[in-house]
Amino acid sequence: MKILILSDIHANFKALNSLDYEISHAERVLFLGDIIGYYEEVNEVVDYIRSKNNVISIRGNHDNYLWDTPNNLNDAVDKGIQYAKKHLTESNKQWIQNLPFYRIIDCNGLSILMVHGSPWDYSNEYLYPDNPNILKLLNLDYDAIFFGHTHRPLLLTRNGKIAANPGSVGQSRHTKQYACALWWNTETQETDFISRPY
């Protein structure tokens, strides 16, 4: 099975739409959270993801800020959250609120953990390459672990296991104006990072 991994859309519908072909043709899509924040196309993005029967989603830290807003957010983050609070439809707010913070799914006999931050802090831990917890990922009892939050792609493999961050759809921080994602073939274990201009 070819699975498409997405994360950190951040209400950027133009970026998300640049991946429409891949999303529509994937057998399964795993979305790792942060559907809102920063940008303003909140309902367009949520409506799009909700309309796709092949997408499995979790909640990110920005999504959670809709109900649990810290006092120390920087201006750009706070502006995006306040916009989403004001403009999201009640149906879309409810859909986001019902998203879990993590999922463990089975795919063709493979166990997959989906988190936004990390297996130890589902929403908030940043797994940058210098984080010591990076080295622990492949020791966990999953065939694959997918995480987001850093907006930067990362891939680890060992003995048939994989841990990966697909990068960000809506606000990539290693390249500008590109929507990033990751293909994973569960049968061959092949991976392919992709980026689409928008």
Disulfide bonds with the S-S distance in Angstrom:
none
